[in-house]
Amino acid sequence: MLRRVSFFILLALAAVIAAAAPSPAQSLREINPTPFSHSPCSVLGEGPCTPYFCSTFNNGPCIPEIDYPYGENLQVTVLSKPDDKDAPKYVKPDHDLDTIGDLFAAIRSCWMPPPENEAQAGMQMSVKFSFKRDGGLIGQPRLTYVTPGSSEQTRKVYLGAINTSLENCAPLSLTKGLGGAIAGRPIMIRFVDNRTLKPDIPPPQP
């Protein structure tokens, strides 16, 4: 009787181990090791993917999603008139750009807002674009946000100022490390015209 019980226990353990073992196809499944170009894992996905984190439940090799190495989002706000305490952040570095802080400072220093007679107080406009490895722009910046209620003419003025500012700044002088890290990654810039604009003064009457 004891032998029969032991036999059935061993048989059950063998069945559990066989069910848990990965199949050859699972063991050899392709993993995309390229950071920033992954295919996120999903319950709806059918192909290979790169998980966001490694887990004891993974059946096979695991390459976790790698966070951006500089620990910052590529988003920056640019003011037309920065506070005195933030003025150093608007000075272009006098060396090759090697950090995200250097990159943001260079972008801020490029901004040339429209003249006051064409500007709108409190105007905000956001664009998205990418850099090449050599610091050049990949295409034209794409508009993602504009202050509601602003006129079509005002939008054209600000978008023109943004394009001109970035084109005059590019190509940026990037180090090899920074250029490789940000190449092709979307950068979001929010331009805010926080200047106190002088009201139009009507011409004197004859």
LUMNU-839144 format. One line per field, with one value per residue: residue number from 1; residue in three letters; x, y, z of N, C-alpha, C in turn. Coordinates in Angstrom, 2 decimals. Each point is the difference from the previous one (the first is absolute). Layout:
<kegus>
i <- (NUM|...) $
aa <- (ALA|...) $
n_X <- (X|...) $
n_Y <- (Y|...) $
n_Z <- (Z|...) $
ca_X <- (X|...) $
ca_Y <- (Y|...) $
ca_Z <- (Z|...) $
c_X <- (X|...) $
c_Y <- (Y|...) $
c_Z <- (Z|...) $
</kegus>
This chain:
<kegus>
i <- (1|2|3|4|5|6|7|8|9|10|11|12|13|14|15|16|17|18|19|20|21|22|23|24|25|26|27|28|29|30|31|32|33|34|35|36|37|38|39|40|41|42|43|44|45|46|47|48|49|50|51|52|53|54|55|56|57|58|59|60|61|62|63|64|65|66|67|68|69|70|71|72|73|74|75|76|77|78|79|80|81|82|83|84|85|86|87|88|89|90|91|92|93|94|95|96|97|98|99|100|101|102|103|104|105|106|107|108|109|110|111|112|113|114|115|116|117|118|119|120|121|122|123|124|125|126|127|128|129|130|131|132|133|134|135|136|137|138|139|140|141|142|143|144|145|146|147|148|149|150|151|152|153|154|155|156|157|158|159|160|161|162|163|164|165|166|167|168|169|170|171|172|173|174|175|176|177|178|179|180|181|182|183|184|185|186|187|188|189|190|191|192|193|194|195|196|197|198|199|200|201|202|203|204|205|206) $
aa <- (MET|LEU|ARG|ARG|VAL|SER|PHE|PHE|ILE|LEU|LEU|ALA|LEU|ALA|ALA|VAL|ILE|ALA|ALA|ALA|ALA|PRO|SER|PRO|ALA|GLN|SER|LEU|ARG|GLU|ILE|ASN|PRO|THR|PRO|PHE|SER|HIS|SER|PRO|CYS|SER|VAL|LEU|GLY|GLU|GLY|PRO|CYS|THR|PRO|TYR|PHE|CYS|SER|THR|PHE|ASN|ASN|GLY|PRO|CYS|ILE|PRO|GLU|ILE|ASP|TYR|PRO|TYR|GLY|GLU|ASN|LEU|GLN|VAL|THR|VAL|LEU|SER|LYS|PRO|ASP|ASP|LYS|ASP|ALA|PRO|LYS|TYR|VAL|LYS|PRO|ASP|HIS|ASP|LEU|ASP|THR|ILE|GLY|ASP|LEU|PHE|ALA|ALA|ILE|ARG|SER|CYS|TRP|MET|PRO|PRO|PRO|GLU|ASN|GLU|ALA|GLN|ALA|GLY|MET|GLN|MET|SER|VAL|LYS|PHE|SER|PHE|LYS|ARG|ASP|GLY|GLY|LEU|ILE|GLY|GLN|PRO|ARG|LEU|THR|TYR|VAL|THR|PRO|GLY|SER|SER|GLU|GLN|THR|ARG|LYS|VAL|TYR|LEU|GLY|ALA|ILE|ASN|THR|SER|LEU|GLU|ASN|CYS|ALA|PRO|LEU|SER|LEU|THR|LYS|GLY|LEU|GLY|GLY|ALA|ILE|ALA|GLY|ARG|PRO|ILE|MET|ILE|ARG|PHE|VAL|ASP|ASN|ARG|THR|LEU|LYS|PRO|ASP|ILE|PRO|PRO|PRO|GLN|PRO) $
n_X <- (0.83|1.04|0.38|-1.28|-0.12|1.18|-0.46|-1.22|0.65|0.88|-1.06|-0.65|1.10|0.15|-1.32|0.12|1.13|-0.62|-1.07|0.83|0.61|0.82|-0.80|0.58|-1.23|-0.49|0.83|-0.31|-1.05|-0.22|1.03|-0.70|1.33|-0.57|0.64|-1.13|0.20|-0.56|-0.46|-0.77|0.16|-0.91|-1.12|-0.02|1.26|0.43|0.81|1.30|0.41|0.23|0.03|-0.87|-0.15|1.08|-0.52|-0.28|-1.03|1.13|-0.45|1.19|0.87|0.57|-0.38|0.15|-1.09|0.80|-0.06|-0.44|1.24|-0.54|-1.02|-0.15|-1.21|-0.11|-0.33|-0.20|-0.11|-0.31|0.46|-0.84|-0.37|1.12|-0.24|0.45|-0.67|-0.82|0.52|0.76|-1.26|0.09|1.14|0.32|0.25|1.19|-0.63|0.48|-1.24|0.06|-0.92|-1.07|0.63|1.11|-0.68|-0.61|1.19|0.51|-1.00|0.12|1.33|-0.55|-0.86|-0.58|-0.70|-1.22|0.12|0.04|0.21|0.63|0.33|-0.26|-0.38|0.87|0.41|-0.54|1.10|-0.39|1.24|0.02|1.24|0.96|1.11|0.90|0.82|-0.03|-1.18|-0.18|-0.95|-0.90|-0.07|-1.19|0.10|-0.64|-0.99|0.06|0.24|-1.13|0.21|-1.06|-0.67|1.26|0.26|-0.43|-0.11|-0.51|-0.71|-0.24|-0.21|-0.63|-0.72|-0.11|-0.26|-0.78|-0.51|-0.10|-0.46|-0.72|-0.41|-0.09|-0.55|-0.68|0.93|-0.48|0.94|-0.30|0.23|0.90|0.22|-0.11|0.75|0.72|-0.05|0.07|0.85|-0.92|0.40|-1.32|0.10|-0.56|-0.33|-0.19|-0.38|0.39|-0.85|0.85|0.31|0.25|-0.94|0.62|-1.03|-0.69|0.81|-1.22|0.13|0.77|-1.08|-0.16) $
n_Y <- (-1.21|-0.03|-1.10|-0.37|0.38|-0.56|-1.06|0.14|0.16|-0.97|-0.71|0.45|-0.17|-1.15|-0.15|0.45|-0.70|-0.99|0.31|0.14|-1.05|0.99|0.20|-0.76|0.18|-0.25|-1.05|-0.22|0.48|0.80|0.63|1.10|-0.01|0.63|0.75|0.47|-1.24|-0.12|-1.23|0.86|-0.74|-0.77|-0.09|1.09|0.03|-0.21|1.04|-0.08|0.21|1.22|-0.75|0.68|-1.23|-0.53|-1.18|-0.56|0.65|0.65|-0.48|0.28|0.41|0.95|0.99|0.55|0.72|0.73|0.61|1.19|-0.16|1.11|-0.85|0.56|0.59|-0.22|0.74|1.14|0.89|0.82|0.89|0.91|0.05|-0.71|-0.55|0.95|-0.73|0.05|1.21|-0.61|-0.43|1.30|-0.41|0.12|-1.27|0.28|-1.16|-1.12|-0.10|-0.25|0.86|-0.53|0.34|-0.46|-1.09|-0.06|0.25|-0.85|-0.84|0.23|-0.09|-0.96|0.03|0.41|0.53|0.00|1.00|0.94|0.71|-1.21|0.26|-1.05|0.81|-0.80|0.30|-1.20|-0.60|-1.24|-0.46|-0.95|-0.40|-0.33|-0.37|0.26|-0.99|0.66|-0.05|-0.51|0.73|-0.85|0.61|0.47|0.91|-0.91|0.79|0.07|1.29|0.69|1.20|-0.53|0.24|-0.43|1.13|-0.25|1.32|0.03|-1.03|0.58|1.12|-0.66|-0.71|1.12|0.64|-1.02|-0.12|1.33|0.03|-1.09|0.51|1.18|-0.82|-0.69|-0.96|-0.62|0.47|-1.25|-0.48|-0.93|0.06|1.32|0.15|-1.02|0.66|1.19|-0.56|0.69|0.38|-0.08|1.26|0.26|1.09|0.58|0.82|0.83|0.84|0.11|0.64|1.12|-0.20|0.96|0.65|-0.25|0.96|0.50|0.19|1.04|0.61|0.31) $
n_Z <- (0.00|0.86|-0.67|0.00|1.28|0.28|-0.69|0.54|1.15|-0.28|-0.38|1.08|0.74|-0.65|0.17|1.27|0.16|-0.63|0.72|1.03|-0.53|-0.41|-1.02|-0.94|-0.50|1.24|0.16|-1.28|0.68|-1.00|0.56|-0.04|-0.14|-1.04|0.88|0.50|-0.45|1.20|0.12|0.66|1.08|-0.52|0.72|-0.79|0.41|-1.25|-0.14|-0.24|1.24|0.39|1.09|0.74|0.51|0.60|-0.19|1.18|-0.57|-0.39|-1.15|0.43|-0.93|0.72|-0.80|1.18|-0.01|-0.77|1.16|-0.40|-0.47|-0.50|0.11|-1.19|0.03|-1.29|1.04|-0.62|0.97|-0.99|0.88|-0.45|1.27|0.13|1.19|0.82|0.90|-1.06|0.06|0.94|0.15|-0.30|0.53|-1.28|0.32|0.48|0.08|-0.51|-0.44|1.32|0.46|0.61|1.12|-0.59|-0.35|1.20|0.55|-0.89|0.26|1.32|-0.14|-0.73|1.01|-1.11|1.03|-0.47|-0.84|0.94|-1.11|-0.03|1.27|0.77|0.97|0.63|-1.22|-0.23|-0.34|-0.27|-0.17|-0.92|0.25|-0.86|0.64|-0.93|-0.26|-1.16|0.65|-1.22|-0.54|0.49|-1.14|-0.28|0.99|0.73|-0.34|1.34|0.25|0.08|0.50|0.62|-1.10|-0.16|-0.62|-1.23|-0.08|1.23|-0.34|-1.16|0.69|0.96|-0.86|-0.70|1.16|0.30|-1.21|-0.05|1.25|-0.22|-1.15|0.63|0.89|-0.90|-0.09|1.08|0.77|-0.34|1.21|-0.24|1.32|0.10|-1.09|0.45|1.15|-0.61|-0.85|-0.66|1.21|0.17|-0.34|1.16|-0.70|1.18|-0.95|0.97|-0.57|1.00|-1.13|0.64|-0.88|-0.62|0.53|-1.08|-0.36|0.01|-1.28|0.26|0.42|-1.28) $
ca_X <- (-0.83|0.90|0.68|-0.92|-0.14|1.25|0.05|-0.92|0.56|1.07|-0.61|-0.60|1.09|0.57|-0.95|0.09|1.27|-0.08|-0.89|0.65|1.21|-0.28|0.19|1.14|-0.34|0.01|1.37|0.78|-0.72|0.86|-0.16|0.54|0.88|0.34|-0.72|-0.80|-0.67|-0.54|-1.40|-0.44|-0.78|-1.42|-0.81|-0.57|1.08|0.22|1.40|0.97|-0.07|0.95|-0.79|0.41|0.83|0.16|-0.85|0.20|-0.98|0.41|0.47|1.07|0.88|-0.72|0.74|-0.96|-0.04|1.02|-0.43|0.89|1.16|0.23|-0.97|-0.86|-0.82|0.46|-1.01|0.56|-0.79|0.83|-0.69|0.53|0.70|0.24|0.36|1.44|0.62|0.08|0.76|1.10|-0.51|-0.27|1.29|0.51|1.33|1.12|0.68|-0.91|-1.08|0.29|-1.05|-1.32|0.00|0.64|-0.91|-1.10|0.51|0.21|-1.32|-0.55|0.74|-0.34|-1.34|-0.18|-1.44|-0.42|-0.03|-1.17|-1.17|-0.62|-0.11|-1.22|0.37|-0.40|-0.09|0.75|0.03|0.88|0.38|0.74|0.93|1.13|1.32|0.87|1.21|0.92|-0.59|-0.94|-1.41|-0.64|-1.25|-0.51|-0.72|-1.44|-0.79|-0.81|-0.92|0.00|-0.97|-1.33|-0.52|0.95|-0.33|0.84|1.18|0.88|0.59|1.03|1.12|0.76|0.59|1.12|1.09|0.56|0.77|1.20|0.93|0.63|0.83|1.20|0.82|0.47|0.11|0.63|1.27|-0.22|1.02|-0.41|-0.88|-1.32|-0.60|-0.52|-1.08|-1.24|-0.32|-1.30|-0.95|-0.82|0.23|-1.16|0.34|-1.16|0.39|-0.96|0.31|-0.40|0.36|-1.04|-0.01|-0.50|-1.21|0.18|-0.31|-0.55|0.76|-0.61|-0.95|0.48) $
ca_Y <- (1.21|1.16|0.13|0.58|1.44|0.66|0.03|1.03|1.31|0.27|0.22|1.33|0.97|-0.01|0.68|1.44|0.49|0.00|1.08|1.29|0.17|0.70|-0.76|0.49|1.26|1.06|0.23|0.63|1.15|1.15|1.15|1.22|0.56|1.38|0.95|1.07|-0.47|-1.26|-0.33|-0.28|-1.21|0.23|-1.22|-0.07|-0.18|-1.36|-0.20|0.21|1.32|0.29|0.36|1.19|-0.44|-1.45|-0.62|-1.44|-0.71|-0.03|-1.28|0.21|1.15|1.22|1.26|1.00|1.33|0.87|1.38|0.95|0.01|1.26|0.13|1.15|0.01|0.98|1.05|1.23|1.22|1.15|1.26|1.14|0.86|-0.82|0.68|0.21|-1.20|-1.03|0.53|-0.88|-1.13|0.49|0.32|-1.15|-0.42|0.31|-1.27|-0.98|-0.38|-1.35|-0.41|0.53|1.40|0.77|0.03|0.91|1.37|0.41|0.21|1.24|1.16|0.21|0.55|1.41|0.19|1.00|1.38|0.24|0.46|-1.17|-1.04|-0.09|-0.26|-1.30|-1.00|-1.24|-0.89|-1.16|-0.72|-1.25|-0.28|-0.85|0.35|-1.04|-0.18|1.12|1.21|0.60|-0.32|-1.01|0.56|1.21|-0.23|-0.22|0.72|-0.89|0.77|1.44|0.63|0.07|1.34|0.85|0.14|-0.73|0.82|-0.11|-1.34|0.00|0.82|-0.73|-1.20|0.47|0.35|-1.25|-0.66|0.80|-0.11|-1.33|-0.14|0.80|-0.64|-1.30|-1.17|0.17|-0.72|-1.04|-1.03|-1.27|-0.70|0.62|-0.14|-1.36|-0.24|0.73|-0.07|-0.57|0.05|1.23|1.06|0.88|1.33|0.89|1.40|0.83|1.42|0.59|1.41|1.00|0.75|1.37|0.21|0.87|1.40|0.56|1.18|1.27|0.58|1.29) $
ca_Z <- (0.00|0.08|-1.26|-0.96|0.30|-0.41|-1.46|-0.51|0.35|-0.95|-1.32|0.01|-0.04|-1.34|-0.89|0.28|-0.53|-1.46|-0.42|0.28|-0.81|-1.26|-1.24|-0.77|-0.67|1.00|0.46|-1.05|-0.53|-0.24|0.88|-0.59|1.01|-0.29|0.84|-0.60|-1.21|0.44|-0.20|1.37|0.20|0.20|-0.08|-1.34|-0.96|-0.50|-0.35|1.08|0.59|1.07|1.19|0.73|1.12|0.04|1.00|0.21|-0.80|-1.40|-0.51|-0.95|0.24|0.31|-0.09|0.48|-0.61|0.57|0.09|-0.63|0.89|0.67|1.07|-0.20|-1.20|-0.96|-0.05|0.55|-0.16|-0.34|0.26|-0.75|0.96|1.20|1.23|0.17|0.56|-1.05|-1.15|-0.43|-0.78|-1.35|-0.59|-0.74|0.48|-0.88|-0.31|-0.61|0.90|0.48|0.92|-0.31|0.44|-1.06|-1.15|0.30|0.03|-1.38|-0.61|0.56|-0.50|-1.41|-0.18|-0.32|-0.12|-0.99|0.50|0.84|-0.77|-0.62|1.02|0.81|1.39|0.52|-1.07|0.19|-1.16|0.21|-1.21|0.21|-1.08|0.40|-0.51|-0.53|0.80|-0.20|0.54|-0.93|0.20|-0.86|-0.47|0.61|1.26|-0.15|0.99|0.84|0.84|-0.18|0.89|-0.61|-0.28|-0.70|-1.42|-0.95|-0.26|1.17|-0.03|-1.04|0.48|1.02|-0.60|-0.80|0.90|0.52|-1.06|-0.28|1.14|0.00|-1.20|0.20|1.03|-0.48|0.86|1.30|0.15|1.00|0.16|-0.59|0.93|0.04|-1.31|-0.13|0.95|-0.30|-1.43|-0.33|1.11|-0.07|0.98|0.11|0.49|0.21|-0.01|0.72|-0.10|1.28|0.03|0.21|-1.25|0.10|-0.83|-1.16|0.26|-1.26|-0.47|0.41|-0.92|-0.52) $
c_X <- (0.86|0.73|-0.90|-0.16|1.24|0.08|-0.88|0.51|1.12|-0.54|-0.60|1.08|0.62|-0.90|0.07|1.27|-0.03|-0.86|0.67|1.20|-0.34|0.25|1.21|-0.28|0.03|1.42|0.82|-0.68|0.93|-0.33|0.65|0.87|0.28|-0.78|-0.71|-0.70|-0.69|-1.43|-0.56|-0.83|-1.45|-0.73|-0.61|1.07|0.18|1.47|0.92|-0.06|1.08|-0.77|0.54|0.85|0.08|-0.81|0.32|-0.97|0.37|0.49|1.09|0.81|-0.81|0.95|-0.95|0.04|0.98|-0.52|1.00|1.18|0.22|-1.05|-0.91|-0.84|0.53|-1.11|0.57|-0.95|0.95|-0.83|0.63|0.77|0.20|0.29|1.51|0.68|0.13|0.82|1.16|-0.45|-0.28|1.28|0.53|1.38|1.09|0.82|-1.00|-1.03|0.15|-1.07|-1.34|-0.10|0.65|-0.93|-1.13|0.46|0.20|-1.33|-0.62|0.68|-0.35|-1.26|0.03|-1.50|-0.36|0.07|-1.32|-1.23|-0.69|-0.29|-1.34|0.41|-0.54|-0.11|0.87|-0.10|1.01|0.26|0.79|0.88|1.11|1.27|0.66|1.21|0.95|-0.58|-0.94|-1.43|-0.46|-1.36|-0.39|-0.69|-1.51|-0.75|-0.88|-0.98|0.14|-1.09|-1.35|-0.42|0.97|-0.32|0.95|1.29|1.01|0.69|1.13|1.23|0.86|0.64|1.18|1.20|0.67|0.87|1.29|1.02|0.73|0.92|1.30|0.96|0.63|1.05|0.69|1.28|-0.13|1.23|-0.52|-0.97|-1.40|-0.70|-0.60|-1.19|-1.31|-0.41|-1.33|-1.01|-0.81|0.32|-1.20|0.46|-1.29|0.53|-1.10|0.44|-0.55|0.39|-1.22|0.04|-0.59|-1.24|0.29|-0.45|-0.53|0.79|-0.69|-0.90|0.54|-0.83) $
c_Y <- (1.26|0.21|0.64|1.51|0.76|0.11|1.10|1.41|0.39|0.29|1.39|1.08|0.08|0.75|1.52|0.58|0.08|1.15|1.36|0.25|0.70|-0.88|0.55|1.33|1.15|0.32|0.77|1.25|1.20|1.12|1.20|0.70|1.47|0.96|1.04|-0.45|-1.33|-0.19|-0.40|-1.28|0.35|-1.33|-0.17|-0.25|-1.45|-0.28|0.19|1.43|0.14|0.44|1.25|-0.37|-1.52|-0.56|-1.48|-0.82|-0.04|-1.39|0.24|1.23|1.27|1.18|1.10|1.29|0.91|1.43|0.90|0.26|1.29|0.29|1.18|-0.21|1.08|1.01|1.24|1.16|1.16|1.26|1.11|0.95|-0.79|0.87|0.12|-1.27|-1.10|0.46|-0.90|-1.18|0.39|0.44|-1.25|-0.38|0.30|-1.24|-0.92|-0.46|-1.47|-0.53|0.55|1.46|0.91|0.16|0.99|1.45|0.53|0.29|1.30|1.23|0.33|0.84|1.50|0.23|1.05|1.41|0.29|0.42|-1.14|-1.09|0.06|-0.39|-1.35|-1.09|-1.21|-0.85|-1.11|-0.68|-1.25|-0.25|-0.89|0.53|-1.22|-0.13|1.19|1.33|0.72|-0.43|-1.09|0.56|1.28|-0.34|-0.11|0.67|-0.97|0.75|1.48|0.59|0.09|1.45|0.92|0.01|-0.80|0.76|-0.10|-1.36|-0.06|0.76|-0.80|-1.26|0.38|0.36|-1.25|-0.68|0.76|-0.15|-1.33|-0.19|0.79|-0.65|-1.29|0.18|0.34|-0.83|-0.99|-0.90|-1.30|-0.74|0.58|-0.14|-1.39|-0.26|0.66|-0.10|-0.70|0.03|1.29|0.95|0.94|1.34|0.82|1.43|0.82|1.45|0.69|1.46|0.87|0.93|1.39|0.14|0.94|1.42|0.59|1.23|1.30|0.57|1.36|1.15) $
c_Z <- (0.00|-1.31|-1.06|0.22|-0.46|-1.52|-0.56|0.32|-0.98|-1.39|-0.09|-0.08|-1.40|-0.98|0.21|-0.58|-1.53|-0.51|0.16|-0.88|-1.31|-1.20|-0.73|-0.68|0.97|0.43|-1.01|-0.55|-0.10|0.98|-0.66|1.03|-0.19|0.88|-0.86|-1.28|0.30|-0.48|1.36|0.07|0.29|-0.09|-1.38|-1.07|-0.39|-0.26|1.18|0.51|1.06|1.23|0.67|1.21|-0.04|1.17|0.12|-0.84|-1.48|-0.39|-1.04|0.31|0.18|-0.11|0.42|-0.79|0.72|0.02|-0.68|0.92|0.75|1.06|-0.14|-1.24|-0.93|-0.24|0.67|-0.28|-0.22|0.17|-0.84|0.91|1.29|1.21|0.11|0.50|-1.04|-1.20|-0.41|-0.84|-1.45|-0.70|-0.69|0.50|-1.04|-0.33|-0.68|1.03|0.39|0.93|-0.47|0.42|-1.03|-1.20|0.23|0.01|-1.42|-0.69|0.51|-0.59|-1.45|-0.19|-0.20|-0.21|-1.04|0.59|0.71|-0.79|-0.75|1.02|0.71|1.42|0.46|-1.05|0.31|-1.26|0.26|-1.33|0.40|-1.22|0.54|-0.62|-0.63|0.93|-0.11|0.49|-0.93|0.29|-0.95|-0.40|0.73|1.33|-0.25|1.14|0.77|0.89|-0.33|0.90|-0.69|-0.21|-0.71|-1.50|-0.87|-0.28|1.15|0.01|-1.03|0.46|0.97|-0.57|-0.88|0.85|0.57|-1.05|-0.29|1.11|-0.02|-1.20|0.15|1.00|-0.49|-1.09|1.31|0.06|1.16|0.13|-0.61|0.90|0.01|-1.35|-0.22|0.89|-0.41|-1.46|-0.23|1.12|-0.06|1.15|-0.05|0.58|0.11|0.11|0.66|-0.10|1.26|0.11|0.32|-1.20|0.20|-0.87|-1.15|0.35|-1.30|-0.43|0.41|-1.09|-0.49|0.57) $
</kegus>
